[in-house]
Each structure stands twice: as structure tokens, then as C-alpha cells.
Amino acid sequence: MSKTKVYSGQSFLNKVVESTGSVENAFAMALLNGRSVSDLLTVGQELLVVRMTNKQVVNHFKEKRPATGLNAAQESVLIPKLGIGTMAIGTTFIVG
């Protein structure tokens, strides 16, 4: 069984496609690694890889790794800054 290493900006699904050639292997690879497909990964982390199903896709990503995950700086831009006239459900706006 082979392993793959996580690089900066990579999500779990990025690693699945890069390593196996198909996002359809996501649940099998998550189960193999005891993770969820939505788990955040850390740079340098190693994951066990399930079987390769599309060698052409794997070869394509040998030169350019997919990296669609967000780093902390990018995530902070997405979090709205609270101010006058701003409401966040569960924080400043209580439902119920």
C-alpha cells in the first residue's frame, strides 16, 4: 500500500484525485485513513492511498499538484467582520 504526502493548500479531495485519478475513491480512502472527506489536512501529513483507477489523471498531476484548500489567511478573508447592521445567526441574531 502506498502513501502520499500533503502539500500546501491541498484538501482531502485534492489528494484523492492526485493519488488515484478519481474523486470516486474519496470514501474508500477516507475509510482507509480513518478520516472524513471534509477533514482539514496539515502540510507534511501522510495518507494511505487506495488503488489507482485513472493513470492518465494521476500522470497529469505529477507536474502540477491540485491545491484548492484554503490556508488560515485566506479563510480569515471569508469570515465577515461584524459591524453596525451585521448579524450572524447564532451569535448576534438568535433564532427561536
C-alpha positions as CSV (number, residue, x, y, z in Angstrom):
1,M,0.0,0.0,0.0
2,S,1.4,3.4,-1.0
3,K,1.4,6.7,0.8
4,T,1.0,10.3,-0.3
5,K,2.2,13.5,1.3
6,V,0.1,16.6,1.7
7,Y,1.4,19.8,0.3
8,S,0.4,23.4,1.0
9,G,-3.2,24.3,0.0
10,Q,-4.3,20.7,-0.6
11,S,-7.7,19.4,0.5
12,F,-8.5,15.7,1.1
13,L,-10.3,15.6,-2.3
14,N,-7.2,17.1,-4.0
15,K,-5.1,14.2,-2.6
16,V,-7.6,11.6,-3.6
17,V,-7.7,12.8,-7.2
18,E,-3.9,13.3,-7.4
19,S,-3.2,9.9,-6.0
20,T,-5.9,7.7,-7.5
21,G,-7.2,9.6,-10.6
22,S,-10.8,9.8,-9.4
23,V,-12.8,11.6,-6.8
24,E,-15.0,8.4,-6.7
25,N,-12.3,6.9,-4.4
26,A,-12.8,9.6,-1.7
27,F,-14.9,7.5,0.7
28,A,-12.7,4.4,0.3
29,M,-9.6,6.5,1.0
30,A,-11.3,8.3,3.9
31,L,-12.2,4.9,5.5
32,L,-8.7,3.6,4.9
33,N,-7.2,6.6,6.8
34,G,-9.9,6.9,9.5
35,R,-10.8,10.3,8.3
36,S,-13.8,12.2,6.8
37,V,-13.7,13.6,3.3
38,S,-14.2,17.1,4.8
39,D,-11.3,16.9,7.2
40,L,-8.7,19.6,7.1
41,L,-5.2,18.3,6.3
42,T,-1.8,19.6,7.5
43,V,1.2,20.1,5.4
44,G,3.5,17.1,5.5
45,Q,0.8,14.7,6.7
46,E,0.9,11.3,5.0
47,L,-2.2,9.4,3.8
48,L,-2.6,5.8,2.7
49,V,-3.7,5.5,-0.9
50,V,-6.3,3.2,-2.3
51,R,-6.0,1.7,-5.8
52,M,-5.3,3.9,-8.8
53,T,-8.3,4.0,-11.1
54,N,-7.2,6.5,-13.8
55,K,-3.5,6.6,-14.5
56,Q,-3.9,9.4,-17.1
57,V,-5.2,11.8,-14.4
58,V,-2.5,10.7,-11.9
59,N,0.2,11.3,-14.5
60,H,-1.3,14.8,-15.3
61,F,-1.0,15.8,-11.6
62,K,2.6,14.7,-11.2
63,E,3.8,18.1,-12.6
64,K,1.0,20.3,-11.2
65,R,-0.5,19.3,-7.8
66,P,-4.1,20.3,-7.3
67,A,-4.4,22.7,-4.3
68,T,-7.8,24.1,-3.8
69,G,-7.8,24.2,0.0
70,L,-7.6,27.4,2.0
71,N,-4.9,28.5,4.3
72,A,-5.6,30.4,7.5
73,A,-5.0,33.8,5.9
74,Q,-7.4,33.0,3.1
75,E,-10.1,31.7,5.5
76,S,-9.9,34.9,7.5
77,V,-10.9,37.0,4.5
78,L,-14.1,34.8,4.1
79,I,-15.2,35.4,7.7
80,P,-17.4,38.5,7.7
81,K,-16.3,41.3,10.0
82,L,-19.2,42.1,12.4
83,G,-20.2,45.8,12.5
84,I,-23.2,48.0,12.5
85,G,-26.1,46.4,10.7
86,T,-24.4,43.0,10.5
87,M,-26.0,39.9,12.0
88,A,-24.6,36.4,12.3
89,I,-27.0,33.6,13.0
90,G,-26.4,32.0,16.4
91,T,-24.2,34.9,17.5
92,T,-25.8,38.3,17.2
93,F,-29.1,37.0,15.7
94,I,-30.8,34.4,17.9
95,V,-33.3,32.2,16.2
96,G,-36.3,30.9,18.2
